[in-house]
Amino acid sequence: MDVLLVPGLWLTASSWNEVVPGLRSAGLSPVPLTMPGVRRGDAPPDPATADIGIDEWIDAVVAEIDRREAPVVLVGHSGGGNVIYGAADLRPTRVAHLVFLDTFPPSDGGIISEFPIDGDTVPFPGWDFFDDDDVDDLDPDVRDRAMAHVGVVPRRVPTDPVSLTDDRRREIPATILTNTVSPEQIEAIRQDPPAWAAGLAAHGPLRAVSLRAPDEASGHWPQFSKPDAVARAIAETLGR
């Protein structure tokens, strides 16, 4: 079974390097992706990528889906959750399962988030930009290692609204693998959703699975802090 791995903002396909071996060992076929326009911060600017937005990222995933005969699994980390949900909206019968890695299904018109812009790109703002709960499990060595997979993204991507029109996406089995908030918190949000969680509440067959024990530090980048646990959780989600 092909598992398309969509990274969040700033990350390249190589950010999945430590997750891929565990997925292969489980008999899955992982396909890590780099989204259009993502490049290393020290690479020369490319004017051709300046106008790339979320639609181009979604189209890139749809193109990968269309290359395959059988339905695929889509895994999206962080902002990649918006991307895989947009792709599922366009190909609802071609997606067997959605896996949201420390993120959730967006609503129609939802954006990823706002970050400082530098010219035509959004550079990685640094680990200190994020809340402690997002980075508590990233020790200095892990942070240094992760930076090898970090680049810049086209300026429109984080704030482009995702367009969702086919309600069949809501019936695709979905799993949230959470390393920050607890599954109980996610379920409470689903039961009494604020406006930003309308997409989460509306999705039908969805469950949340914690990647950490109660006494473990939380973190938003578990593909770096606990890649084996991420691979194992994806495999178990898919019955492997």
N, C-alpha and C positions, 0 to 999 in steps of 0.2 A: 504494500500500500504506500503510495507516494504521500509524503508529509511535507508540505510547503511551509518553510520557516521564514516568517516576515519579521525583520527586526524593527525596533522602535526608532525614534529620531536619533540621528547622528551615527547609527551603527551600520556596519557593513555585514555581508553574508558571513564573514569570518567570525563574527561575534557568537555564532552558534558552534564554533569548532569543537568545544569541549562537550557539547550536548550530542553531537552527531554520532560518535561511536556507540553510545548507549542505545540510541534509536536503531542503529544497524544491528546491534546484538539482539535486539528484540524482534528482528525480522522485518523492520520497516525500511522504507527508502526515503531518507531525508533529502530535501532539496533546499539548501539555504539560499536566500535571495538578497541581493543588494538593490535597493530602490533607485529609480532614475534620478540622476543629478547629485547623488551623494558622492562626495570626494573627500580626500584628506585635506585638512585645513591648510597644509603647506603646499598643496597642488595649485598650479596656476588657475585663475578664474576662467570659467567657460561660459561666455555669454549665451550660448545655445541652451543652457540649463536654467537661465534666470526665471523663465516663466513657467517652469514645471510646478504643478500643484498636486493636490491629493488625487484628482481624477487620473493623472498620469501614473501615479503609484498603483491605484486600483486597476487600471488597464494593464499594467505590467503583470499583476498577479492573475488577472483573467486570462492573459495570453499564456501563462504557464498552465493554468487549468485546461485550456483548450488544446494544449499539446498532448494531453494524456487521454487515454481511452476510458479508464475507470474513474469513478468519483475519487476525489482527493480529500485529505485532511488539511485544514488551514490552521496554522499556529501563528498568533500575532502577539508580540511583546509590546506593552505600553501603547504608544501611538499606532503601532502595527495592528492593534485591535480595530481601529477605525478602517484600516485598509482591508483587512480580511472580511469585515462585515460588509463593506462596500462591494467587494468581489463576490461574496455570497449572495448579495442582493441581485447581482447581475447573472449569476449562475447557480440558482438555488437547488437545481436538481443534480448538480455536478459536485456538490460538497457533501461528504459523508459525516464530517464532524468539524466543529469549530472549537479551538482551544485558545482561550484568552489568558496569556501569561502576565499576571499582575495588572490586568486591565479588564474592561467589560464592554458589552455591546453598546455602541453609541446610539443616540436618537437621530432621526432625520434632521440634517442641518447642524449636527454636533461638530465641534472642532476638537483638535488635540489639546492645544494650550497655547499661551502666548509666551514668547521668549524674546530676548533682545536680538535685534536685527543688525547685521553689519553688511551694508551694501545690498547685494542680491542674495545673501545667505543668512542662515541662522547658525552661528557657531555653537559648539558645546559650551555651556556657561560655567562649567567647573563643578566639582562635587559639592563645594560649599554652598552652591546656589540652592540645593535641595534640602528638604526637611530631614531631621535626624532619622525619622522612621524609614526614610527611603534609602539611607546609606549606612545604617548602623552595622550591617553585616559585611561591609566592604572594608577590609583592613588595608593598610597602605600598599602591600604587595599586590592585592587583588585590584586595587584602583590603578596601579601602574600597568598591570597586565591588560586591564580592560581598555586603557587608553590607546593600545595598539589597534583597536577596532573602531575608534571614534573618528568621525569626520565632520563635515558641515552639510547642511541640507538647504535646498532652495527655500527662499524666504516665505513663499506662499504656503508651503505644505502645512506648517503647524496650525494655521488659522483658516485654512480653506474648509468650508462646511462640506460634510459628506452628504451625498444625495441618496436617499433610500426610498424605493418605490414599490418593491415587490414583497408583500407580506409573507410570502412563502419562506423567506429567510428565517422567520421567527420559529419555524418548525424544525430547523436543522438541529440535531443534538449538539449541545454546547457544554463546555466545561471551563470554569474559571480556576486556574491554578494560582492561588494567592500566597504571597510571601510578606504581605503587609497587614491589611485588615483580615479579620477572621471570617470563616464561612458563615458564622452566626451573624456577624455584622452585615455581610452581604445579603443574607436572607431577610434581615430586618429592613434593609433599604428597599428590597423588592416588595415587601409587604406595605410599606408606607413611603413611596418614592418621592424625593424632591424632583424638581423639573429636570435637573441634569441626569437623573437616573431613569428617565422614562423608557429609554431603549432597553435597559437592564430589566426593568419590571415587565416589559411587554414580551420579552423572549420566552417561548414556551418551555421546551425540555432543556433545563439548565441546572447544573449543580456546581457547587464550589468546593474545592479541595485545598486544604492548607499544605504548604510545602515546609512548614516549620513547626517544631514542637513549641509548647507554650513558653518554655524558658529560653528559647533561641531568639537572637536578635532578628529584627525585620530588615527588609531591603527590597528595593524595586528592581534589582538586576540579578535575579537568582541564576541566570545562565552563566554568570561569572562566579558568584559566591557558592553555589551548590549545583553545578551542571549535572552531576550524576542523579541527583534527586529530581531535577527537571526532566531528564530523559526517562527516568523510571516512572514518574507520574504521567507523562504523555503516553508511554507504552501501556500502563495500567488502564488509563482512560480508554484506550482503544482495544482493551481486552487481550493484551499481549503479556 
